[in-house]
Amino acid sequence: MSKLLKHILFIVLGLIITGITGMYLIKQNTKKHSPEQTISHTVKDATFSIFYNRPYKKERVIFGELIPYNKVWRTGANEATTFTTDKDIIIDGTPIKSGTYTLWTIPNSKSWKVIFNSKHYNWGVHMDGTAKRDPLYDTLIIEVPVQPLLNVVEQFSIYFENANNFTILYLAWDRTAIAVPIKV
C-alpha cells in the first residue's frame, strides 16, 4: 500500500471518529435539557409503557409559541415518544392491537389531536424542525378537549390514572393538560 493511500485512509478514519464523537456529545448535551423517562402502568392484565423526553418550561410560552398550534408535535423532545401496550386495547371506541406506537399530537387552544402511529422513528424531527411522522402509518387519530390547569407544570409530564372502567393517559405541561381514555 502506498504512503499516500495510508495517509488518506488515516485522515478518513480520523474524520469518521471525530464525527461519531461529536454526534454523541451533542446528543448527551441535548439530553441534559430534556431528560428521558420511561413510565409503566399495569391495569387488569395489561401493561402500558411510555418512553419520552421531558423538556422544561423555563419561563417560555409553551403552547401557541414554542409548540405552535395546528402543527404536528413529537410530544416531548429529542426521540419520538413511544407508547407500548402488551394487550389489545380500545381508545375512543377504536381497537388498537398490542405493540409499540409513536405518539404524536397536534395542539390547539381548545382541543388536541392525538395520533398513534405504527412506524418507528429514531428522532422526532427532521433537520428543519418539522415532525418526522408519516401519516400513512397513522393507526388512530382522536381529538380530546384541553383541560386548563390552575398551577403551572414546569416539566412536560405524561402519566396514567385509573378512573371507573378506564385508564386515563394524561399529558400535561405549562397550564395545559389533555386526557386520553383507554379501555382494556
C-alpha positions in Angstrom: 0.0 0.0 0.0 1.4 3.4 -1.0 2.3 6.0 1.6 -0.3 8.4 0.1 -3.1 5.9 0.4 -2.2 5.2 4.0 -2.3 8.9 4.8 -5.7 9.3 3.1 -7.1 6.3 5.0 -5.8 7.7 8.3 -7.4 11.1 7.6 -10.7 9.5 6.6 -10.7 7.3 9.7 -9.9 10.3 11.9 -12.8 12.3 10.4 -15.2 9.4 11.0 -14.2 9.0 14.6 -14.4 12.8 15.1 -17.9 12.9 13.6 -19.2 10.0 15.7 -17.8 11.5 18.9 -19.3 14.9 18.0 -22.7 13.4 17.4 -22.5 11.5 20.7 -21.5 14.7 22.6 -24.3 16.8 21.0 -26.9 14.1 21.9 -25.7 13.9 25.5 -25.8 17.7 25.9 -29.3 17.8 24.5 -30.5 15.1 27.0 -29.5 17.4 29.9 -32.1 19.9 28.9 -34.9 17.3 28.3 -34.1 14.1 30.2 -35.7 10.9 29.1 -38.1 8.9 31.1 -40.0 5.6 30.8 -43.2 5.1 32.7 -45.2 1.9 33.1 -48.7 1.3 34.3 -50.5 -2.0 34.8 -54.3 -2.4 35.0 -56.1 -5.8 34.9 -53.7 -7.9 32.9 -52.5 -5.1 30.6 -49.2 -3.2 30.9 -48.7 0.2 29.2 -45.3 1.9 28.9 -44.3 5.3 27.5 -40.8 6.4 26.6 -40.4 10.2 26.2 -38.1 13.2 26.8 -39.2 15.8 29.3 -38.4 19.4 28.3 -38.8 22.3 30.9 -40.9 25.4 30.5 -38.1 27.8 31.6 -40.4 30.9 31.7 -41.4 30.4 28.0 -44.8 30.5 26.5 -45.3 26.9 25.5 -48.5 26.2 23.5 -49.1 28.6 20.6 -45.5 29.8 20.6 -42.7 27.3 21.4 -45.1 24.5 20.3 -47.2 26.1 17.5 -50.9 25.4 17.2 -52.1 23.3 14.3 -48.7 21.7 13.7 -47.6 18.1 14.5 -45.6 17.9 17.6 -43.4 14.9 18.6 -44.9 15.1 22.0 -41.8 15.7 24.0 -38.3 16.4 22.9 -35.5 14.5 21.1 -36.6 11.0 20.1 -40.2 10.4 19.1 -42.3 9.4 22.1 -43.4 5.8 22.1 -46.5 4.1 23.6 -46.4 0.3 24.1 -49.2 -2.0 25.1 -48.9 -5.7 25.7 -52.6 -6.3 25.2 -55.2 -5.2 22.6 -57.0 -2.1 23.9 -59.8 0.3 22.9 -59.2 4.1 22.5 -62.2 6.2 21.7 -64.1 3.2 20.5 -61.3 2.0 18.2 -59.5 -1.2 18.8 -55.7 -0.9 18.9 -53.5 -4.1 18.6 -50.8 -4.8 21.2 -47.5 -3.3 20.1 -45.4 -0.1 20.1 -46.6 3.1 18.5 -45.1 6.5 18.2 -47.3 9.2 19.9 -47.8 12.5 18.1 -50.1 15.4 18.9 -51.5 18.5 17.2 -52.1 21.0 19.9 -54.8 23.7 19.6 -56.2 26.1 22.2 -59.4 24.2 22.8 -58.6 20.6 21.8 -55.7 18.4 20.7 -55.5 15.7 18.1 -53.6 12.6 19.5 -52.1 10.3 16.9 -50.9 6.7 17.4 -48.6 5.9 14.5 -47.2 2.4 13.8 -43.9 3.5 12.3 -40.8 3.8 14.5 -38.6 6.9 14.1 -35.0 7.4 15.5 -35.5 11.1 16.2 -38.7 13.1 16.4 -37.9 15.8 13.9 -36.1 16.4 10.6 -33.1 18.8 10.4 -35.5 21.7 9.5 -37.5 21.1 12.7 -40.6 19.6 11.2 -42.0 16.4 12.7 -40.9 13.1 11.1 -44.3 11.5 11.4 -45.5 9.8 8.2 -49.4 10.0 8.1 -49.5 6.8 6.0 -48.7 4.9 9.3 -51.4 6.5 11.4 -53.3 3.8 13.3 -55.6 6.2 15.2 -56.3 9.9 15.4 -58.6 11.2 18.1 -59.5 14.7 19.3 -59.6 15.4 23.0 -60.5 18.7 24.8 -57.9 20.8 26.6 -58.1 20.9 30.4 -56.8 24.2 31.7 -54.7 23.8 34.8 -54.6 26.2 37.8 -50.9 25.5 38.5 -48.0 25.5 36.1 -46.4 22.2 35.3 -42.7 23.1 34.8 -41.6 19.9 33.1 -43.6 18.1 30.4 -45.2 15.1 32.1 -47.0 12.0 30.9 -48.8 9.7 33.5 -51.6 7.3 33.9 -54.5 7.1 36.3 -57.3 4.6 36.8 -60.9 6.0 36.6 -64.0 3.9 36.6 -63.6 1.3 33.9 -60.9 3.3 32.1 -57.2 4.1 32.3 -56.6 7.7 31.6 -53.4 8.7 29.8 -52.6 12.3 30.8 -50.2 14.7 29.1 -49.5 18.0 31.0 -47.2 21.0 30.6 -47.4 24.6 31.5 -51.1 25.3 32.3 -52.5 22.7 29.8 -53.4 19.0 30.2 -55.2 16.5 28.0 -56.7 13.1 28.9 -56.9 10.1 26.6 -59.3 7.3 27.9 -58.1 3.8 27.4 -60.2 0.6 27.9 -58.6 -2.8 28.4 
